[in-house]
């Protein structure tokens, strides 16, 4: 399959995962924080309700992360969030460049990796593309974003291109993505009049030229 002309947005979400780290590392000096006396593994050390984390650069908000609830488990080295949403904003204009949401997320504080599950949707205005699925895992060491072999991930571009498949992997360093399982869909290619079909293809790959 031919390469897509533009890189997809999922290689640009370092702010999202950095913000998850900020949730885990902050001092929790918030009025709604509830400290727990028990140190049992299944009981969080602290809970934040209606959490919001904002990144400001030169007086302008460039990123905002919200969660309905954030629970910190020190012994497990995990922070669990529910009702997660985020947005990246363009400098000077303040317009949203990227937005997304996930039903739940787990951030692993010892590795800075993260697991997203439930209803997941990312949209990038910059790249005119959306990614949707039910499970994603960010491996911070390898800089990869991975789905499961038994879970579908769909990528839809505003030009009508769409591809969905199993075994999704995106490599942030190589700015590429692939499906190791079956994938279906079609991609609009700028230098050709006819669209490239991906119906029932195995091992589909895409990469910025």
C-alpha angles and dihedrals in degrees: 000000000000121000123260115246096233131045114246121249099244091083090062102059101098089121090060094055092040088055091052087055089051090054090054096044102042120110093240095230091160129127094235096051113117114201116212123218095203118084095196114137095240093052118074119237090222140003130206122197123203091005121191127184119188129191113208125190121186091342095310128109107237100167138019130186123190131185130178089219137002120194121191121209108188097183092050092043089229139124116200121202132187130197094020122186133163143176135196116210132209115245116247095011100049091217118149111257098175133013136174149160141202131189091228142354137193119205117199106213096196094057102020088231121137140206122209123193144166118036106003123182129165124179128186119196089188092060097026090230139122130202120201133178148120103254138025133167123201112207104200096192095051094033091227133137112211138186128195128268089236096046127077122230119192128199117195127183125200091242090068098264113139134173129174130179151133130270095035118188129174122190113206094194094052093035090227140120137201144178116224092191133046117319132186135187142072136271127210109227116204098213095050132058095217122068120239113244121223097182112154093344123158124219097010115189135188131188140170108254 
